[in-house]
């Protein structure tokens, strides 16, 4: 059966993605940060492969590599992410920006590095990075985020993640691995924007349908509301 690895699988969009792919009878590889989350997921998905690891840790890459060992991964969804307050220069801090950047960008980097051997074993691997409309440089340049209250750290980290997506798309293309970014929609979660309207369940259903269809291309920047976004 096909396999999917999802980071940040404990709750929200990550957990709903696990449910959706479970419904398609995919083999689940889930990354969480706590034993409590692991136990909860195993209760719901008894056959899932689950590891406790913080994507920000220096040991994460090696833990993922050892965990997957000789496995094959068809789809890697980098969902683990953080948001924060700090919408202007007075309220933003170096500590906030560094912390969110470590999760939203460097966490993606270390997860892909740890999983790359398993991805290369797939005949048609896909890396899908959960991005945001706030990571679009073109949209920010047009003033789309002005007055939105979206933090410096979130926008900076997601823009950097988008560049990482394009770097990986170039680098892994020769191995037949596609890399794409996707804005899951304005989700009704703890990180919700003021104009949020889509449930994580609905977004996960749309994303899983798109993945299963095989219609995602290398370097795509997709949006669950409008179809695509400008980089």
Backbone as CSV, one residue per row, in Angstrom:
resi,resn,N_x,N_y,N_z,CA_x,CA_y,CA_z,C_x,C_y,C_z
1,UNK,0.845,-1.196,0.000,0.000,0.000,0.000,0.882,1.247,0.000
2,UNK,0.368,2.383,-0.513,1.141,3.628,-0.504,1.394,4.076,0.935
3,UNK,2.432,4.881,1.106,2.791,5.344,2.451,2.891,6.858,2.494
4,UNK,2.507,7.427,3.644,2.592,8.865,3.841,3.193,9.148,5.211
5,UNK,4.114,10.092,5.250,4.732,10.545,6.496,4.223,11.953,6.765
6,UNK,3.671,12.164,7.952,3.097,13.457,8.315,3.727,13.955,9.611
7,UNK,4.305,15.148,9.592,4.807,15.753,10.825,3.697,16.593,11.454
8,UNK,3.809,16.841,12.759,2.775,17.615,13.441,1.434,16.919,13.383
9,UNK,1.462,15.578,13.594,0.254,14.766,13.394,-0.639,14.662,14.630
10,UNK,-0.274,15.299,15.725,-1.004,15.129,16.977,-2.399,15.737,16.967
11,UNK,-2.571,16.843,16.257,-3.857,17.546,16.298,-4.024,18.389,15.043
12,UNK,-5.142,19.058,14.976,-5.393,19.988,13.889,-5.318,19.355,12.511
13,UNK,-4.729,20.081,11.589,-4.638,19.613,10.210,-3.865,18.304,10.099
14,UNK,-2.789,18.152,10.876,-1.989,16.935,10.818,-2.788,15.694,11.154
15,UNK,-3.568,15.784,12.204,-4.385,14.628,12.605,-5.484,14.346,11.579
16,UNK,-6.074,15.397,11.043,-7.111,15.215,10.025,-6.529,14.621,8.743
17,UNK,-5.296,14.980,8.422,-4.630,14.371,7.267,-4.418,12.878,7.497
18,UNK,-4.016,12.534,8.723,-3.847,11.117,9.059,-5.166,10.363,8.877
19,UNK,-6.260,10.962,9.331,-7.576,10.337,9.168,-7.935,10.155,7.696
20,UNK,-7.656,11.183,6.909,-8.013,11.123,5.490,-7.238,10.036,4.756
21,UNK,-5.925,9.978,4.999,-5.114,8.969,4.309,-5.397,7.567,4.846
22,UNK,-5.761,7.485,6.120,-6.187,6.203,6.678,-7.432,5.697,5.941
23,UNK,-8.305,6.639,5.595,-9.506,6.294,4.853,-9.212,5.755,3.462
24,UNK,-8.065,6.165,2.903,-7.635,5.639,1.608,-6.812,4.360,1.756
25,UNK,-6.673,3.888,2.993,-5.917,2.668,3.289,-4.425,2.829,3.011
26,UNK,-3.897,4.021,3.311,-2.461,4.267,3.178,-1.763,3.871,4.474
27,UNK,-0.494,3.523,4.348,0.340,3.208,5.501,0.779,4.529,6.139
28,UNK,0.512,4.701,7.438,0.768,5.972,8.113,2.090,5.970,8.881
29,UNK,2.885,7.006,8.643,4.097,7.281,9.422,3.896,8.673,10.015
30,UNK,3.793,8.743,11.332,3.404,9.984,11.989,4.473,10.463,12.964
31,UNK,4.717,11.765,12.964,5.696,12.384,13.853,4.977,13.276,14.851
32,UNK,5.212,13.019,16.143,4.620,13.825,17.214,5.707,14.156,18.234
33,UNK,5.382,15.051,19.153,6.395,15.480,20.124,6.285,14.835,21.489
34,UNK,5.160,14.172,21.786,4.985,13.645,23.140,4.462,12.218,23.144
35,UNK,4.718,11.525,24.249,4.227,10.155,24.409,2.710,10.129,24.507
36,UNK,2.118,11.194,25.064,0.660,11.271,25.169,0.023,11.328,23.775
37,UNK,0.619,12.126,22.904,0.109,12.227,21.536,0.275,10.908,20.797
38,UNK,1.408,10.257,21.029,1.654,8.958,20.396,0.601,7.944,20.828
39,UNK,0.329,7.889,22.123,-0.653,6.941,22.647,-2.043,7.221,22.078
40,UNK,-2.399,8.483,21.975,-3.702,8.866,21.450,-3.853,8.443,19.991
41,UNK,-2.801,8.656,19.206,-2.847,8.294,17.792,-2.878,6.777,17.602
42,UNK,-2.122,6.064,18.431,-2.120,4.606,18.329,-3.483,4.022,18.678
43,UNK,-4.190,4.720,19.556,-5.543,4.281,19.907,-6.485,4.412,18.710
44,UNK,-6.257,5.443,17.919,-7.098,5.683,16.744,-6.600,4.933,15.508
45,UNK,-5.263,4.833,15.395,-4.653,4.160,14.246,-3.676,3.098,14.746
46,UNK,-4.172,1.934,15.152,-3.334,0.902,15.782,-2.172,0.425,14.930
47,UNK,-2.288,0.514,13.618,-1.235,0.014,12.730,-0.267,1.099,12.259
48,UNK,-0.447,2.306,12.769,0.423,3.407,12.352,1.827,3.260,12.937
49,UNK,2.809,3.788,12.194,4.194,3.850,12.668,4.387,5.268,13.220
50,UNK,4.709,5.386,14.487,4.753,6.705,15.128,6.067,6.909,15.866
51,UNK,6.647,8.083,15.685,7.885,8.428,16.378,7.682,9.722,17.152
52,UNK,8.297,9.794,18.325,8.320,11.040,19.095,9.586,11.791,18.737
53,UNK,9.433,12.956,18.155,10.596,13.758,17.773,10.176,15.201,17.555
54,UNK,11.007,16.110,17.998,10.784,17.539,17.805,11.556,17.960,16.555
55,UNK,10.852,18.482,15.560,11.509,18.838,14.302,12.583,19.903,14.491
56,UNK,12.565,20.598,15.618,13.551,21.641,15.878,14.863,21.102,16.436
57,UNK,14.853,19.866,16.913,16.037,19.339,17.596,17.139,18.969,16.607
58,UNK,18.381,19.049,17.065,19.516,18.693,16.226,19.554,17.203,15.943
59,UNK,18.867,16.418,16.756,18.861,14.965,16.587,17.735,14.497,15.653
60,UNK,16.859,15.400,15.259,15.669,15.002,14.501,16.020,14.295,13.190
61,UNK,16.915,14.856,12.429,17.277,14.266,11.136,17.721,12.816,11.287
62,UNK,18.613,12.563,12.235,19.140,11.215,12.433,18.058,10.272,12.973
63,UNK,17.187,10.796,13.838,16.097,9.972,14.367,15.164,9.504,13.249
64,UNK,14.843,10.415,12.350,13.968,10.065,11.229,14.656,9.051,10.315
65,UNK,15.923,9.290,10.041,16.694,8.378,9.175,16.721,6.967,9.753
66,UNK,17.006,6.846,11.034,17.064,5.532,11.682,15.688,4.885,11.792
67,UNK,14.684,5.706,12.041,13.306,5.219,12.163,12.817,4.594,10.861
68,UNK,13.091,5.267,9.756,12.629,4.778,8.459,13.492,3.631,7.942
69,UNK,14.762,3.627,8.302,15.685,2.540,7.973,15.588,2.175,6.490
70,UNK,15.077,0.986,6.177,14.998,0.540,4.784,13.597,0.698,4.193
71,UNK,12.759,1.536,4.827,11.382,1.740,4.374,11.346,2.609,3.106
72,UNK,10.201,2.593,2.458,9.937,3.456,1.315,8.786,4.396,1.674
73,UNK,8.970,5.676,1.409,7.936,6.675,1.669,7.515,7.310,0.343
74,UNK,6.210,7.270,0.077,5.697,7.832,-1.170,5.393,9.324,-1.064
75,UNK,4.876,9.739,0.090,4.509,11.146,0.285,4.965,11.609,1.662
76,UNK,5.669,12.714,1.692,6.065,13.356,2.950,5.332,14.686,3.040
77,UNK,4.529,14.855,4.081,3.821,16.121,4.297,4.406,16.819,5.511
78,UNK,5.112,17.899,5.259,5.705,18.691,6.343,4.652,19.665,6.856
79,UNK,3.949,19.208,7.886,2.824,19.965,8.431,3.156,20.693,9.732
80,UNK,4.135,20.201,10.490,4.476,20.821,11.778,4.764,22.307,11.570
81,UNK,4.112,23.142,12.362,4.308,24.581,12.185,3.927,25.369,13.418
82,UNK,4.457,26.567,13.491,4.173,27.477,14.598,3.748,28.828,14.061
83,UNK,2.917,29.498,14.836,2.595,30.885,14.590,2.979,31.668,15.835
84,UNK,2.899,32.972,15.791,3.208,33.761,16.983,2.622,35.152,16.834
85,UNK,2.639,35.890,17.929,2.234,37.283,17.892,3.457,38.113,17.492
86,UNK,3.237,39.377,17.279,4.326,40.262,16.891,4.114,40.833,15.509
87,UNK,2.976,41.536,15.269,2.655,42.025,13.931,3.394,43.296,13.517
88,UNK,4.147,43.886,14.433,4.892,45.086,14.044,6.271,45.075,14.693
89,UNK,7.089,46.051,14.331,8.484,46.083,14.773,8.604,46.200,16.288
90,UNK,7.684,46.888,16.919,7.733,47.061,18.369,7.449,45.762,19.124
91,UNK,6.599,44.921,18.560,6.205,43.702,19.272,6.961,42.457,18.823
92,UNK,7.568,42.481,17.642,8.338,41.327,17.155,9.664,41.242,17.901
93,UNK,10.131,40.025,18.152,11.410,39.832,18.840,12.270,38.811,18.107
94,UNK,13.576,38.927,18.334,14.517,37.964,17.748,14.190,36.551,18.218
95,UNK,13.834,36.422,19.495,13.528,35.098,20.048,12.336,34.470,19.331
96,UNK,11.277,35.242,19.100,10.094,34.755,18.385,10.462,34.305,16.970
97,UNK,11.163,35.177,16.262,11.506,34.884,14.869,12.368,33.631,14.776
98,UNK,13.347,33.505,15.669,14.237,32.338,15.646,13.478,31.051,15.929
99,UNK,12.605,31.077,16.933,11.850,29.887,17.320,10.931,29.411,16.209
100,UNK,10.189,30.338,15.617,9.248,29.975,14.555,10.000,29.538,13.303
101,UNK,11.109,30.197,13.002,11.930,29.836,11.842,12.482,28.418,11.986
102,UNK,12.893,28.065,13.190,13.429,26.727,13.420,12.397,25.654,13.093
103,UNK,11.149,25.894,13.452,10.095,24.919,13.178,9.639,24.961,11.727
104,UNK,9.270,26.128,11.250,8.619,26.261,9.949,9.547,26.092,8.758
105,UNK,10.841,26.333,8.959,11.778,26.203,7.843,12.831,25.111,8.103
106,UNK,13.592,25.255,9.174,14.651,24.289,9.443,14.092,22.910,9.779
107,UNK,12.920,22.864,10.391,12.287,21.577,10.681,11.937,20.820,9.409
108,UNK,11.510,21.554,8.394,11.239,20.952,7.081,12.528,20.411,6.480
109,UNK,13.573,21.215,6.555,14.874,20.834,6.013,15.388,19.537,6.636
110,UNK,15.365,19.455,7.967,15.907,18.273,8.638,15.024,17.038,8.421
111,UNK,13.717,17.238,8.301,12.827,16.104,8.046,13.076,15.520,6.657
112,UNK,13.199,16.389,5.659,13.467,15.915,4.297,14.826,15.222,4.235
113,UNK,15.827,15.783,4.898,17.146,15.142,4.901,17.079,13.754,5.528
114,UNK,16.347,13.652,6.628,16.224,12.367,7.300,15.450,11.345,6.488
115,UNK,14.508,11.824,5.665,13.626,10.924,4.916,14.061,10.707,3.471
116,UNK,15.123,11.373,3.041,15.441,11.359,1.612,15.739,9.953,1.070
117,UNK,16.391,9.119,1.850,16.686,7.758,1.400,15.387,6.984,1.164
118,UNK,14.440,7.130,2.082,13.151,6.450,1.950,12.350,7.010,0.776
119,UNK,12.450,8.310,0.531,11.750,8.929,-0.590,12.307,8.446,-1.925
120,UNK,13.621,8.261,-1.989,14.235,7.805,-3.235,13.836,6.384,-3.592
121,UNK,13.376,5.637,-2.624,12.953,4.255,-2.884,11.565,4.188,-3.505
122,UNK,10.839,5.280,-3.432,9.506,5.329,-4.039,9.635,5.563,-5.546
123,UNK,8.682,5.039,-6.298,8.694,5.224,-7.746,8.181,6.607,-8.148
124,UNK,7.446,7.264,-7.265,6.890,8.588,-7.591,6.688,9.386,-6.310
125,UNK,7.776,9.727,-5.655,7.698,10.394,-4.358,7.293,11.867,-4.490
126,UNK,6.632,12.332,-3.438,6.194,13.724,-3.366,6.488,14.278,-1.981
127,UNK,7.085,15.452,-1.938,7.244,16.202,-0.690,6.285,17.386,-0.774
128,UNK,5.383,17.460,0.172,4.381,18.524,0.190,4.548,19.341,1.458
129,UNK,4.953,20.590,1.296,5.180,21.467,2.444,3.948,22.339,2.690
130,UNK,3.419,22.244,3.912,2.254,23.068,4.265,2.731,24.498,4.471
131,UNK,2.428,25.327,3.506,2.880,26.712,3.501,1.731,27.628,3.921
132,UNK,1.704,28.810,3.377,0.679,29.793,3.713,0.647,30.867,2.639
133,UNK,-0.487,31.497,2.503,-0.568,32.657,1.608,0.381,33.750,2.077
134,UNK,0.673,33.743,3.396,1.557,34.773,3.943,3.021,34.516,3.598
135,UNK,3.325,33.396,2.967,4.679,33.131,2.514,4.930,33.602,1.098
136,UNK,3.872,34.061,0.429,3.997,34.520,-0.954,4.600,35.920,-0.998
137,UNK,5.796,36.032,-1.580,6.445,37.338,-1.694,5.620,38.270,-2.590
138,UNK,5.053,37.713,-3.660,4.262,38.523,-4.584,3.042,39.120,-3.887
139,UNK,2.377,38.303,-3.060,1.189,38.790,-2.365,1.553,39.842,-1.321
140,UNK,2.664,39.623,-0.610,3.074,40.593,0.402,3.475,41.914,-0.249
141,UNK,4.121,41.807,-1.424,4.530,43.017,-2.142,3.322,43.822,-2.616
142,UNK,2.204,43.140,-2.820,0.986,43.820,-3.261,0.212,44.430,-2.093
143,UNK,0.705,44.187,-0.862,0.033,44.731,0.319,-1.040,43.835,0.895
144,UNK,-1.041,42.563,0.486,-2.114,41.649,0.905,-2.151,41.413,2.411
145,UNK,-0.999,41.516,3.076,-0.962,41.230,4.517,-1.016,42.493,5.368
146,UNK,-0.998,43.648,4.738,-0.972,44.899,5.487,-2.220,45.039,6.355
147,UNK,-2.002,45.263,7.657,-3.115,45.423,8.574,-3.774,44.125,8.998
148,UNK,-3.196,42.987,8.596,-3.816,41.702,8.902,-3.517,41.218,10.318
149,UNK,-2.475,41.769,10.935,-2.079,41.315,12.257,-1.194,40.082,12.219
150,UNK,-0.798,39.641,11.026,0.064,38.458,10.894,1.487,38.804,11.319
151,UNK,2.090,37.925,12.110,3.379,38.223,12.733,4.539,38.246,11.751
152,UNK,5.575,38.989,12.122,6.835,39.005,11.385,7.368,37.582,11.257
153,UNK,7.409,36.871,12.371,8.042,35.546,12.402,7.336,34.563,11.472
154,UNK,6.022,34.600,11.426,5.276,33.673,10.577,5.522,33.967,9.104
155,UNK,5.424,35.241,8.731,5.622,35.597,7.322,7.057,35.321,6.871
156,UNK,8.033,35.674,7.701,9.437,35.437,7.354,9.712,33.945,7.214
157,UNK,9.232,33.155,8.171,9.518,31.719,8.161,8.845,31.013,6.993
158,UNK,7.625,31.424,6.642,6.929,30.777,5.532,7.512,31.196,4.184
159,UNK,7.991,32.442,4.073,8.667,32.855,2.847,9.968,32.067,2.676
160,UNK,10.689,31.871,3.781,11.922,31.080,3.736,11.611,29.621,3.399
161,UNK,10.518,29.110,3.964,10.116,27.730,3.655,9.809,27.588,2.170
162,UNK,9.181,28.598,1.594,8.891,28.544,0.164,10.163,28.488,-0.667
163,UNK,11.173,29.243,-0.291,12.444,29.177,-1.008,13.079,27.803,-0.833
164,UNK,12.963,27.244,0.375,13.465,25.889,0.612,12.731,24.899,-0.293
165,UNK,11.428,25.064,-0.445,10.652,24.195,-1.336,11.220,24.219,-2.749
166,UNK,11.531,25.407,-3.250,12.065,25.529,-4.602,13.489,24.966,-4.703
167,UNK,14.288,25.150,-3.655,15.633,24.561,-3.638,15.545,23.041,-3.701
168,UNK,14.656,22.473,-2.893,14.479,21.017,-2.872,13.929,20.519,-4.203
169,UNK,13.031,21.292,-4.811,12.460,20.904,-6.102,13.549,20.790,-7.160
170,UNK,14.494,21.720,-7.134,15.626,21.661,-8.065,16.537,20.476,-7.754
171,UNK,16.842,20.308,-6.485,17.829,19.326,-6.049,17.361,17.885,-6.193
172,UNK,16.080,17.630,-5.906,15.578,16.260,-5.878,14.920,15.812,-7.177
173,UNK,14.815,16.729,-8.124,14.149,16.409,-9.389,14.820,15.249,-10.115
174,UNK,16.150,15.187,-10.048,16.875,14.125,-10.753,16.573,12.733,-10.193
175,UNK,16.050,12.685,-8.976,15.687,11.403,-8.362,14.204,11.066,-8.552
176,UNK,13.508,11.896,-9.326,12.093,11.667,-9.571,11.195,12.075,-8.425
177,UNK,11.729,12.894,-7.509,10.955,13.361,-6.354,10.395,14.756,-6.641
178,UNK,9.085,14.877,-6.547,8.443,16.176,-6.744,8.334,16.892,-5.394
179,UNK,8.511,18.203,-5.411,8.399,19.007,-4.186,7.469,20.189,-4.481
180,UNK,6.480,20.380,-3.628,5.499,21.436,-3.842,5.105,22.063,-2.507
181,UNK,4.551,23.263,-2.592,4.031,23.956,-1.413,2.515,24.061,-1.546
182,UNK,1.842,24.113,-0.414,0.385,24.226,-0.465,-0.128,25.082,0.701
183,UNK,-0.980,26.023,0.362,-1.695,26.801,1.381,-2.984,26.052,1.675
184,UNK,-3.174,25.548,2.902,-4.305,24.674,3.197,-5.648,25.385,3.318
185,UNK,-5.618,26.710,3.223,-6.837,27.485,3.433,-6.747,28.233,4.752
186,UNK,-7.677,29.122,4.975,-7.710,29.898,6.221,-8.417,29.049,7.279
187,UNK,-7.593,28.302,8.016,-8.123,27.257,8.880,-8.594,27.757,10.244
188,UNK,-9.629,27.129,10.722,-10.186,27.407,12.052,-9.417,26.595,13.092
189,UNK,-8.216,27.063,13.422,-7.360,26.408,14.405,-6.868,27.444,15.407
190,UNK,-5.982,27.013,16.312,-5.419,27.948,17.298,-4.574,29.031,16.642
191,UNK,-4.088,28.750,15.412,-3.273,29.723,14.691,-4.114,30.537,13.709
192,UNK,-5.430,30.493,13.843,-6.338,31.044,12.833,-6.175,32.549,12.644
193,UNK,-6.305,32.959,11.375,-6.372,34.385,11.066,-7.793,34.865,11.336
194,UNK,-7.960,36.181,11.322,-9.264,36.739,11.642,-10.333,36.373,10.611
195,UNK,-9.895,36.053,9.382,-10.853,35.712,8.330,-10.934,34.205,8.087
196,UNK,-10.495,33.403,9.074,-10.528,31.947,8.933,-11.955,31.449,8.741
197,UNK,-12.103,30.426,7.882,-13.442,29.903,7.630,-13.464,28.407,7.316
198,UNK,-12.308,27.790,7.057,-12.281,26.388,6.654,-11.860,25.487,7.815
199,UNK,-12.546,24.378,7.987,-12.178,23.444,9.043,-10.964,22.617,8.610
200,UNK,-10.148,22.183,9.566,-9.034,21.295,9.229,-9.512,20.021,8.533
201,UNK,-10.664,19.517,8.931,-11.215,18.304,8.322,-11.466,18.498,6.827
202,UNK,-12.076,19.626,6.478,-12.357,19.923,5.070,-11.064,20.093,4.279
203,UNK,-10.120,20.823,4.839,-8.846,21.044,4.164,-8.102,19.727,3.940
204,UNK,-8.072,18.885,4.968,-7.387,17.588,4.858,-8.016,16.731,3.773
205,UNK,-9.340,16.767,3.681,-10.044,16.002,2.652,-9.633,16.471,1.262
206,UNK,-9.570,17.780,1.069,-9.193,18.338,-0.229,-7.738,18.019,-0.575
207,UNK,-6.857,18.158,0.430,-5.439,17.890,0.194,-5.201,16.420,-0.136
208,UNK,-5.800,15.526,0.633,-5.609,14.091,0.387,-6.170,13.684,-0.971
209,UNK,-7.297,14.248,-1.356,-7.863,13.961,-2.672,-6.896,14.383,-3.777
210,UNK,-6.290,15.544,-3.599,-5.347,16.064,-4.590,-4.098,15.186,-4.667
211,UNK,-3.592,14.777,-3.512,-2.411,13.914,-3.481,-2.702,12.586,-4.160
212,UNK,-3.807,11.971,-3.801,-4.171,10.664,-4.353,-4.403,10.743,-5.868
213,UNK,-4.866,11.891,-6.344,-5.115,12.059,-7.783,-3.833,12.035,-8.601
214,UNK,-2.695,12.342,-7.958,-1.419,12.372,-8.655,-1.225,13.589,-9.539
215,UNK,-2.037,14.631,-9.321,-2.007,15.805,-10.202,-1.105,16.929,-9.707
216,UNK,-0.350,16.701,-8.627,0.554,17.728,-8.115,1.882,17.653,-8.877
217,UNK,2.352,18.799,-9.348,3.583,18.868,-10.124,4.731,19.454,-9.321
218,UNK,5.938,19.192,-9.767,7.112,19.779,-9.136,7.032,21.301,-9.231
219,UNK,7.336,21.968,-8.119,7.360,23.438,-8.010,5.966,24.070,-7.947
220,UNK,4.934,23.287,-7.776,3.593,23.864,-7.612,3.505,24.635,-6.297
221,UNK,2.760,25.729,-6.305,2.397,26.471,-5.093,0.871,26.519,-5.102
222,UNK,0.284,25.562,-4.425,-1.147,25.322,-4.504,-1.912,26.023,-3.386
223,UNK,-3.189,26.218,-3.609,-4.054,26.850,-2.619,-5.393,26.125,-2.611
224,UNK,-5.859,25.726,-1.435,-7.114,25.005,-1.330,-8.333,25.902,-1.495
225,UNK,-8.101,27.182,-1.725,-9.213,28.117,-1.938,-9.257,28.641,-3.373
226,UNK,-8.100,28.934,-3.943,-8.059,29.564,-5.271,-7.398,28.704,-6.337
227,UNK,-6.834,27.566,-5.956,-6.170,26.703,-6.922,-4.662,26.828,-6.891
228,UNK,-4.149,28.070,-6.943,-2.708,28.284,-6.901,-2.402,29.680,-6.380
229,UNK,-1.133,29.876,-6.024,-0.664,31.172,-5.538,0.623,31.548,-6.266
230,UNK,0.914,32.851,-6.361,2.186,33.292,-6.934,3.296,33.168,-5.884
231,UNK,4.469,32.730,-6.298,5.573,32.617,-5.348,5.957,33.996,-4.799
